[in-house]
Each structure stands twice: as C-alpha cells, then as structure tokens.
Amino acid sequence: EAGDDVPLAAVKEGDDAGVVTLLDSGERYIISCFTREAADVYAAEEAIARASKAIYDHFSS
C-alpha cells in the first residue's frame, strides 16, 4: 500500500478507471471510461484524458 504522498498510476490501453484527488481540497472523485473496440488506441486515450481534465477543472474551480 502506498502512502498519501505517493502517486499511483497504471500503464494500460483502452478502458480505464481511477480515483482522482483534488490537490486544493483533498476531495476525491472516481472516473470510469469505456472505449470498447476503439480503432485508434491513441485517440481513445486522448478522449479519456480530455474527459478527466474537464471533470478535474470543474471540481477544482
């Protein structure tokens, strides 16, 4: 088990889920993205990244 100061990450392709901690408040949210049969793995990863950033920005403001 990692301590609170250790970021956790996994390297994988396709569907993804994670718990994101907001730096300013310490609150957390869960994001889950499913990219079934994505023809372009890079495009699917970019879509997941954009979705996560939009959610993070919303809750951080």
FENGITA-V991636 format. One record per residue. N is the residue number from 1. RES is the residue in one letter. NEAR is the number of other ideal C-beta (glycine too) atoms within 10 Angstrom. D_CENTER is the distance of its C-alpha to the mean C-alpha in Angstrom with 2 decimals. Layout:
N|RES|NEAR|D_CENTER ; N|RES|NEAR|D_CENTER
This chain:
1|E|4|19.61 ; 2|A|7|18.08 ; 3|G|5|19.22 ; 4|D|6|17.46 ; 5|D|5|17.72 ; 6|V|7|16.04 ; 7|P|6|12.39 ; 8|L|9|11.05 ; 9|A|6|9.47 ; 10|A|7|10.53 ; 11|V|4|11.89 ; 12|K|8|12.24 ; 13|E|11|12.71 ; 14|G|14|12.18 ; 15|D|13|10.64 ; 16|D|18|7.41 ; 17|A|11|6.36 ; 18|G|14|5.26 ; 19|V|9|7.05 ; 20|V|14|6.56 ; 21|T|13|10.12 ; 22|L|12|11.83 ; 23|L|9|14.19 ; 24|D|8|17.14 ; 25|S|9|17.47 ; 26|G|8|15.74 ; 27|E|11|14.58 ; 28|R|10|11.47 ; 29|Y|14|9.60 ; 30|I|9|8.02 ; 31|I|14|5.92 ; 32|S|10|7.53 ; 33|C|16|8.45 ; 34|F|11|11.80 ; 35|T|17|13.42 ; 36|R|7|16.78 ; 37|E|6|19.25 ; 38|A|16|17.60 ; 39|A|7|20.47 ; 40|D|10|18.54 ; 41|V|11|15.63 ; 42|Y|9|14.95 ; 43|A|11|14.97 ; 44|A|20|12.56 ; 45|E|17|10.00 ; 46|E|11|10.90 ; 47|A|14|10.58 ; 48|I|21|6.97 ; 49|A|12|6.52 ; 50|R|10|9.16 ; 51|A|14|8.02 ; 52|S|16|5.02 ; 53|K|10|7.89 ; 54|A|10|10.41 ; 55|I|14|9.26 ; 56|Y|16|8.98 ; 57|D|9|12.29 ; 58|H|9|13.84 ; 59|F|14|13.56 ; 60|S|11|14.43 ; 61|S|6|17.55
